Amino acid sequence: MQHRGDDVVPIPGTKRIKYLEENVAAASLALSSDDLAAIEAAVPASAVAGDRYPDMSTVGR
């Protein structure tokens, strides 16, 4: 979804240098429009959009 705007910034966490290097290398990865279409078809944005945590203001009411 980063191709949709500059306001999407992944923040991966890792404890190993190897994985940090892999994460940094991913920044130079270029996906074609076909790649992006395949990803969107497999996992539509609507399936993963929404709040990270549930609204807890109504719990216990």
PDB file as gemmi writes it, atoms N, CA and C in Angstrom:
CRYST1    1.000    1.000    1.000  90.00  90.00  90.00 P 1                      
ATOM      1  N   MET A   1       0.810  -1.194   0.000  1.00  0.00           N  
ATOM      2  CA  MET A   1       0.000   0.000   0.000  1.00  0.00           C  
ATOM      3  C   MET A   1       0.852   1.257   0.000  1.00  0.00           C  
ATOM      4  N   GLN A   2       2.140   1.120   0.120  1.00  0.00           N  
ATOM      5  CA  GLN A   2       2.988   2.296   0.108  1.00  0.00           C  
ATOM      6  C   GLN A   2       2.902   3.019  -1.226  1.00  0.00           C  
ATOM      7  N   HIS A   3       2.586   2.294  -2.277  1.00  0.00           N  
ATOM      8  CA  HIS A   3       2.465   2.931  -3.583  1.00  0.00           C  
ATOM      9  C   HIS A   3       1.285   3.892  -3.646  1.00  0.00           C  
ATOM     10  N   ARG A   4       0.438   3.877  -2.645  1.00  0.00           N  
ATOM     11  CA  ARG A   4      -0.753   4.734  -2.635  1.00  0.00           C  
ATOM     12  C   ARG A   4      -0.503   6.084  -1.995  1.00  0.00           C  
ATOM     13  N   GLY A   5       0.648   6.294  -1.420  1.00  0.00           N  
ATOM     14  CA  GLY A   5       0.925   7.596  -0.827  1.00  0.00           C  
ATOM     15  C   GLY A   5       2.160   7.578   0.048  1.00  0.00           C  
ATOM     16  N   ASP A   6       2.635   8.761   0.383  1.00  0.00           N  
ATOM     17  CA  ASP A   6       3.825   8.887   1.215  1.00  0.00           C  
ATOM     18  C   ASP A   6       3.518   8.791   2.697  1.00  0.00           C  
ATOM     19  N   ASP A   7       2.239   8.662   3.052  1.00  0.00           N  
ATOM     20  CA  ASP A   7       1.853   8.649   4.461  1.00  0.00           C  
ATOM     21  C   ASP A   7       1.808   7.245   5.059  1.00  0.00           C  
ATOM     22  N   VAL A   8       2.214   6.240   4.285  1.00  0.00           N  
ATOM     23  CA  VAL A   8       2.245   4.860   4.774  1.00  0.00           C  
ATOM     24  C   VAL A   8       3.697   4.502   5.056  1.00  0.00           C  
ATOM     25  N   VAL A   9       3.997   4.253   6.332  1.00  0.00           N  
ATOM     26  CA  VAL A   9       5.377   3.962   6.719  1.00  0.00           C  
ATOM     27  C   VAL A   9       5.400   2.706   7.579  1.00  0.00           C  
ATOM     28  N   PRO A  10       5.895   1.593   7.029  1.00  0.00           N  
ATOM     29  CA  PRO A  10       5.994   0.388   7.843  1.00  0.00           C  
ATOM     30  C   PRO A  10       7.121   0.532   8.867  1.00  0.00           C  
ATOM     31  N   ILE A  11       6.902   0.016  10.040  1.00  0.00           N  
ATOM     32  CA  ILE A  11       7.928   0.044  11.079  1.00  0.00           C  
ATOM     33  C   ILE A  11       8.131  -1.390  11.558  1.00  0.00           C  
ATOM     34  N   PRO A  12       8.998  -2.137  10.870  1.00  0.00           N  
ATOM     35  CA  PRO A  12       9.238  -3.515  11.281  1.00  0.00           C  
ATOM     36  C   PRO A  12      10.121  -3.572  12.525  1.00  0.00           C  
ATOM     37  N   GLY A  13       9.892  -4.544  13.330  1.00  0.00           N  
ATOM     38  CA  GLY A  13      10.723  -4.744  14.507  1.00  0.00           C  
ATOM     39  C   GLY A  13      11.539  -6.020  14.341  1.00  0.00           C  
ATOM     40  N   THR A  14      12.748  -6.021  14.833  1.00  0.00           N  
ATOM     41  CA  THR A  14      13.582  -7.215  14.730  1.00  0.00           C  
ATOM     42  C   THR A  14      14.650  -7.197  15.812  1.00  0.00           C  
ATOM     43  N   LYS A  15      15.114  -8.371  16.135  1.00  0.00           N  
ATOM     44  CA  LYS A  15      16.181  -8.507  17.117  1.00  0.00           C  
ATOM     45  C   LYS A  15      17.473  -8.997  16.468  1.00  0.00           C  
ATOM     46  N   ARG A  16      17.438  -9.275  15.184  1.00  0.00           N  
ATOM     47  CA  ARG A  16      18.591  -9.847  14.507  1.00  0.00           C  
ATOM     48  C   ARG A  16      19.046  -8.925  13.374  1.00  0.00           C  
ATOM     49  N   ILE A  17      20.350  -8.710  13.259  1.00  0.00           N  
ATOM     50  CA  ILE A  17      20.939  -7.891  12.201  1.00  0.00           C  
ATOM     51  C   ILE A  17      20.536  -8.423  10.831  1.00  0.00           C  
ATOM     52  N   LYS A  18      20.521  -9.738  10.675  1.00  0.00           N  
ATOM     53  CA  LYS A  18      20.161 -10.357   9.394  1.00  0.00           C  
ATOM     54  C   LYS A  18      18.791  -9.873   8.936  1.00  0.00           C  
ATOM     55  N   TYR A  19      17.828  -9.855   9.833  1.00  0.00           N  
ATOM     56  CA  TYR A  19      16.462  -9.450   9.472  1.00  0.00           C  
ATOM     57  C   TYR A  19      16.379  -7.947   9.252  1.00  0.00           C  
ATOM     58  N   LEU A  20      17.160  -7.175   9.982  1.00  0.00           N  
ATOM     59  CA  LEU A  20      17.216  -5.735   9.762  1.00  0.00           C  
ATOM     60  C   LEU A  20      17.734  -5.447   8.358  1.00  0.00           C  
ATOM     61  N   GLU A  21      18.773  -6.154   7.954  1.00  0.00           N  
ATOM     62  CA  GLU A  21      19.325  -5.975   6.613  1.00  0.00           C  
ATOM     63  C   GLU A  21      18.305  -6.348   5.546  1.00  0.00           C  
ATOM     64  N   GLU A  22      17.539  -7.413   5.779  1.00  0.00           N  
ATOM     65  CA  GLU A  22      16.484  -7.792   4.836  1.00  0.00           C  
ATOM     66  C   GLU A  22      15.403  -6.712   4.761  1.00  0.00           C  
ATOM     67  N   ASN A  23      15.038  -6.162   5.905  1.00  0.00           N  
ATOM     68  CA  ASN A  23      14.020  -5.112   5.927  1.00  0.00           C  
ATOM     69  C   ASN A  23      14.488  -3.874   5.172  1.00  0.00           C  
ATOM     70  N   VAL A  24      15.739  -3.481   5.362  1.00  0.00           N  
ATOM     71  CA  VAL A  24      16.282  -2.315   4.675  1.00  0.00           C  
ATOM     72  C   VAL A  24      16.347  -2.573   3.172  1.00  0.00           C  
ATOM     73  N   ALA A  25      16.749  -3.765   2.777  1.00  0.00           N  
ATOM     74  CA  ALA A  25      16.831  -4.108   1.353  1.00  0.00           C  
ATOM     75  C   ALA A  25      15.458  -4.047   0.687  1.00  0.00           C  
ATOM     76  N   ALA A  26      14.409  -4.308   1.430  1.00  0.00           N  
ATOM     77  CA  ALA A  26      13.054  -4.277   0.875  1.00  0.00           C  
ATOM     78  C   ALA A  26      12.666  -2.879   0.405  1.00  0.00           C  
ATOM     79  N   ALA A  27      13.314  -1.847   0.918  1.00  0.00           N  
ATOM     80  CA  ALA A  27      13.001  -0.474   0.514  1.00  0.00           C  
ATOM     81  C   ALA A  27      13.326  -0.227  -0.955  1.00  0.00           C  
ATOM     82  N   SER A  28      14.235  -1.003  -1.513  1.00  0.00           N  
ATOM     83  CA  SER A  28      14.604  -0.817  -2.918  1.00  0.00           C  
ATOM     84  C   SER A  28      13.840  -1.754  -3.852  1.00  0.00           C  
ATOM     85  N   LEU A  29      12.936  -2.523  -3.306  1.00  0.00           N  
ATOM     86  CA  LEU A  29      12.142  -3.452  -4.105  1.00  0.00           C  
ATOM     87  C   LEU A  29      11.133  -2.681  -4.948  1.00  0.00           C  
ATOM     88  N   ALA A  30      11.073  -3.001  -6.225  1.00  0.00           N  
ATOM     89  CA  ALA A  30      10.108  -2.363  -7.123  1.00  0.00           C  
ATOM     90  C   ALA A  30       9.092  -3.405  -7.573  1.00  0.00           C  
ATOM     91  N   LEU A  31       7.824  -3.110  -7.369  1.00  0.00           N  
ATOM     92  CA  LEU A  31       6.757  -4.004  -7.793  1.00  0.00           C  
ATOM     93  C   LEU A  31       6.107  -3.452  -9.048  1.00  0.00           C  
ATOM     94  N   SER A  32       5.820  -4.338  -9.983  1.00  0.00           N  
ATOM     95  CA  SER A  32       5.146  -3.920 -11.209  1.00  0.00           C  
ATOM     96  C   SER A  32       3.659  -3.717 -10.931  1.00  0.00           C  
ATOM     97  N   SER A  33       2.964  -3.125 -11.873  1.00  0.00           N  
ATOM     98  CA  SER A  33       1.521  -2.954 -11.712  1.00  0.00           C  
ATOM     99  C   SER A  33       0.828  -4.309 -11.650  1.00  0.00           C  
ATOM    100  N   ASP A  34       1.356  -5.302 -12.355  1.00  0.00           N  
ATOM    101  CA  ASP A  34       0.804  -6.663 -12.271  1.00  0.00           C  
ATOM    102  C   ASP A  34       1.006  -7.248 -10.880  1.00  0.00           C  
ATOM    103  N   ASP A  35       2.182  -7.019 -10.294  1.00  0.00           N  
ATOM    104  CA  ASP A  35       2.454  -7.484  -8.926  1.00  0.00           C  
ATOM    105  C   ASP A  35       1.456  -6.868  -7.950  1.00  0.00           C  
ATOM    106  N   LEU A  36       1.273  -5.548  -8.061  1.00  0.00           N  
ATOM    107  CA  LEU A  36       0.365  -4.846  -7.160  1.00  0.00           C  
ATOM    108  C   LEU A  36      -1.076  -5.325  -7.325  1.00  0.00           C  
ATOM    109  N   ALA A  37      -1.478  -5.572  -8.567  1.00  0.00           N  
ATOM    110  CA  ALA A  37      -2.832  -6.075  -8.823  1.00  0.00           C  
ATOM    111  C   ALA A  37      -3.015  -7.464  -8.214  1.00  0.00           C  
ATOM    112  N   ALA A  38      -1.999  -8.310  -8.316  1.00  0.00           N  
ATOM    113  CA  ALA A  38      -2.082  -9.658  -7.743  1.00  0.00           C  
ATOM    114  C   ALA A  38      -2.176  -9.605  -6.223  1.00  0.00           C  
ATOM    115  N   ILE A  39      -1.420  -8.708  -5.620  1.00  0.00           N  
ATOM    116  CA  ILE A  39      -1.469  -8.556  -4.158  1.00  0.00           C  
ATOM    117  C   ILE A  39      -2.840  -8.048  -3.732  1.00  0.00           C  
ATOM    118  N   GLU A  40      -3.352  -7.046  -4.433  1.00  0.00           N  
ATOM    119  CA  GLU A  40      -4.666  -6.492  -4.104  1.00  0.00           C  
ATOM    120  C   GLU A  40      -5.758  -7.543  -4.272  1.00  0.00           C  
ATOM    121  N   ALA A  41      -5.635  -8.396  -5.286  1.00  0.00           N  
ATOM    122  CA  ALA A  41      -6.625  -9.454  -5.509  1.00  0.00           C  
ATOM    123  C   ALA A  41      -6.563 -10.501  -4.394  1.00  0.00           C  
ATOM    124  N   ALA A  42      -5.360 -10.799  -3.942  1.00  0.00           N  
ATOM    125  CA  ALA A  42      -5.192 -11.813  -2.895  1.00  0.00           C  
ATOM    126  C   ALA A  42      -5.622 -11.294  -1.529  1.00  0.00           C  
ATOM    127  N   VAL A  43      -5.314 -10.027  -1.244  1.00  0.00           N  
ATOM    128  CA  VAL A  43      -5.637  -9.429   0.056  1.00  0.00           C  
ATOM    129  C   VAL A  43      -6.152  -8.010  -0.198  1.00  0.00           C  
ATOM    130  N   PRO A  44      -7.446  -7.865  -0.425  1.00  0.00           N  
ATOM    131  CA  PRO A  44      -7.996  -6.532  -0.681  1.00  0.00           C  
ATOM    132  C   PRO A  44      -7.775  -5.598   0.512  1.00  0.00           C  
ATOM    133  N   ALA A  45      -7.539  -4.329   0.214  1.00  0.00           N  
ATOM    134  CA  ALA A  45      -7.317  -3.344   1.271  1.00  0.00           C  
ATOM    135  C   ALA A  45      -8.480  -3.328   2.257  1.00  0.00           C  
ATOM    136  N   SER A  46      -9.682  -3.548   1.780  1.00  0.00           N  
ATOM    137  CA  SER A  46     -10.847  -3.534   2.671  1.00  0.00           C  
ATOM    138  C   SER A  46     -10.807  -4.662   3.697  1.00  0.00           C  
ATOM    139  N   ALA A  47     -10.052  -5.699   3.425  1.00  0.00           N  
ATOM    140  CA  ALA A  47      -9.962  -6.837   4.353  1.00  0.00           C  
ATOM    141  C   ALA A  47      -9.016  -6.547   5.514  1.00  0.00           C  
ATOM    142  N   VAL A  48      -8.147  -5.556   5.352  1.00  0.00           N  
ATOM    143  CA  VAL A  48      -7.167  -5.270   6.395  1.00  0.00           C  
ATOM    144  C   VAL A  48      -7.257  -3.843   6.916  1.00  0.00           C  
ATOM    145  N   ALA A  49      -8.240  -3.099   6.470  1.00  0.00           N  
ATOM    146  CA  ALA A  49      -8.407  -1.708   6.907  1.00  0.00           C  
ATOM    147  C   ALA A  49      -9.190  -1.660   8.205  1.00  0.00           C  
ATOM    148  N   GLY A  50      -8.928  -0.653   8.981  1.00  0.00           N  
ATOM    149  CA  GLY A  50      -9.694  -0.470  10.206  1.00  0.00           C  
ATOM    150  C   GLY A  50      -8.804  -0.141  11.382  1.00  0.00           C  
ATOM    151  N   ASP A  51      -9.429  -0.057  12.527  1.00  0.00           N  
ATOM    152  CA  ASP A  51      -8.698   0.259  13.740  1.00  0.00           C  
ATOM    153  C   ASP A  51      -7.778  -0.879  14.134  1.00  0.00           C  
ATOM    154  N   ARG A  52      -6.650  -0.533  14.711  1.00  0.00           N  
ATOM    155  CA  ARG A  52      -5.702  -1.540  15.178  1.00  0.00           C  
ATOM    156  C   ARG A  52      -6.247  -2.249  16.418  1.00  0.00           C  
ATOM    157  N   TYR A  53      -6.866  -1.484  17.285  1.00  0.00           N  
ATOM    158  CA  TYR A  53      -7.414  -2.042  18.511  1.00  0.00           C  
ATOM    159  C   TYR A  53      -8.916  -1.777  18.545  1.00  0.00           C  
ATOM    160  N   PRO A  54      -9.682  -2.661  19.173  1.00  0.00           N  
ATOM    161  CA  PRO A  54     -11.122  -2.437  19.247  1.00  0.00           C  
ATOM    162  C   PRO A  54     -11.449  -1.248  20.147  1.00  0.00           C  
ATOM    163  N   ASP A  55     -12.604  -0.684  19.936  1.00  0.00           N  
ATOM    164  CA  ASP A  55     -13.093   0.422  20.768  1.00  0.00           C  
ATOM    165  C   ASP A  55     -13.436  -0.153  22.142  1.00  0.00           C  
ATOM    166  N   MET A  56     -12.668   0.227  23.135  1.00  0.00           N  
ATOM    167  CA  MET A  56     -12.865  -0.317  24.487  1.00  0.00           C  
ATOM    168  C   MET A  56     -13.832   0.526  25.321  1.00  0.00           C  
ATOM    169  N   SER A  57     -14.360   1.612  24.744  1.00  0.00           N  
ATOM    170  CA  SER A  57     -15.240   2.482  25.515  1.00  0.00           C  
ATOM    171  C   SER A  57     -16.599   1.849  25.813  1.00  0.00           C  
ATOM    172  N   THR A  58     -16.948   0.798  25.092  1.00  0.00           N  
ATOM    173  CA  THR A  58     -18.256   0.168  25.321  1.00  0.00           C  
ATOM    174  C   THR A  58     -18.130  -1.166  26.055  1.00  0.00           C  
ATOM    175  N   VAL A  59     -16.939  -1.574  26.417  1.00  0.00           N  
ATOM    176  CA  VAL A  59     -16.743  -2.848  27.098  1.00  0.00           C  
ATOM    177  C   VAL A  59     -17.319  -2.767  28.506  1.00  0.00           C  
ATOM    178  N   GLY A  60     -18.078  -3.766  28.884  1.00  0.00           N  
ATOM    179  CA  GLY A  60     -18.624  -3.848  30.228  1.00  0.00           C  
ATOM    180  C   GLY A  60     -19.904  -3.046  30.443  1.00  0.00           C  
ATOM    181  N   ARG A  61     -20.450  -2.537  29.369  1.00  0.00           N  
ATOM    182  CA  ARG A  61     -21.684  -1.762  29.495  1.00  0.00           C  
ATOM    183  C   ARG A  61     -22.878  -2.632  29.293  1.00  0.00           C  
TER     184      ARG A  61                                                      
END                                                                             
